[in-house]
């Protein structure tokens, strides 16, 4: 699977969260444990989306948090990994959560908003979008500092995914199960009337609402004190189906751009670990796509002039 990779050499500066001058840590934007999970999930290697011919060991980092803020975020990450992410990955599909879950989601959404805003050169933020983004960031910071009891209108919504067993949509991407269960991504998404952060952590998607707009979620809101995460019926804004399909196609295009030389290395590594691979969650997703779309869905398409 593919991740973004970036580092910084700056050491001393202003913490992006508490605004204190401190030695800045080389912090993951998305939690480090999801990249360790991704390496163990299948072939043992991940690749950078910016250069899919390059193997990497980790996700995108930047020096922007002091040690105290990094450790505070790390506490929520550890609780999420221990109490929800790993149990769910091991087949426990009804899980009670407490206050730490909303804290974790807000910490991720704040990082995605802060990191991603302004990085898309094709998007120009309107005054309303800038105002909403600043309000969301400040409210999320206040909630994480226990200055306010909840995120207010800047809600957090979580969707757990599994493989797709059947579809009546003739336009469904043939890698949809692989994308929904394995991709790690982040972005700011929306339309002219709504805006939200998007963090995809394997099977889990976290949407942080920045501008609510007219679209509604049902069955996905993360509660302040406690709640239960389980499979069930979730109502999502209609445009999100097209969004997920588009993201799956983008990931497939990246995979198709891998050079024949690098693809041969991937194949050799897979064959050398075939027993483990056929027992892996990645293999299950691969087979789900093959069963739904046919063998051609999992066979790499050659790209002319790929180096």
C-alpha positions, 0 to 999 in steps of 0.5 A: 500500500502507499503512504506519503513521506516527508521529513524536516531538519528543523529542531527548535521552534514553536509547537504547532499545538501549544505554541510554546518554543521548544525542541520539536519532535519528528512527529507522525501526522497520522499515527505510527502504529498504523504503518507498522500494522500495514507492514505486517498486514501483507508483504512486509513493505510499503511504498510512498505515493509520491514515488511508488517505486521506492520502498519506505518504512514509515508514514509522513512526519514533520517537526511541529510538536513539542515533546509534551504535546507529542506524548499527549497525542500518543496516549490517545493513539495507544488507547485506540490501538490497544482497545479498538484497532487491534481487537477489531482487526482480530475479529472482535466487531463489537467494542465499547469505547470511552472518552479516549476515542473522541479525543483520539479522533479529534487529535487526528482531525486537528493534525490533518486539518493543520497539515493538509490545508493549503497543500493542494495548489489547485484549491483556493480557500474562500473566506468562509472556508478559512473562517470555518477551518480556523474555528474548527482548529481552535475548538478541537484544540480547546477540547483536547485541552479540556477547556470545553466539554465537546467539539461542538458542531465540529463533530467526529464521524467514524466508519469501519469498513470490511470487504465488499461481497457484492455490488449492483454498481457497474462503475465500482472500482475493481480494487474497492475491497483492497482500498477500503480495508488497507489504504492509509490516507489523509486529506481535506474534502468537501464541496462549495457548502461543506468541508471536512477532514478525511483520515483513513487508517486501514479499515477505519475512516475518521471524518472531522466536520469543519463546515457541516453543510447540507449532508448528514451522517447517521450512525457514525457520530463519536460520542463524548463519554462512551459508546459502542462501535459495531457493524451496522447500517450507516447513512453517509452523504451521497457524494461520498460514494463517488469520493471513495470510488475516486480514491480507489481508482487513484490508488490503483493508478499509482500501483499500475505506475510501478516499474516492471523492475520493482514489480518483479521485486514485489512478486519475488517477495510475495512468493518467498512469503507465500504461506504467510501471505495467503493467511493475511488480511491483505490476501483476503481483500485481494480475493474478495475483489477477485471473486466479485470482479474476476481474476483480471481485477487482481492482475497487474496491467502493464503501463507502456514506457514505465521505467 
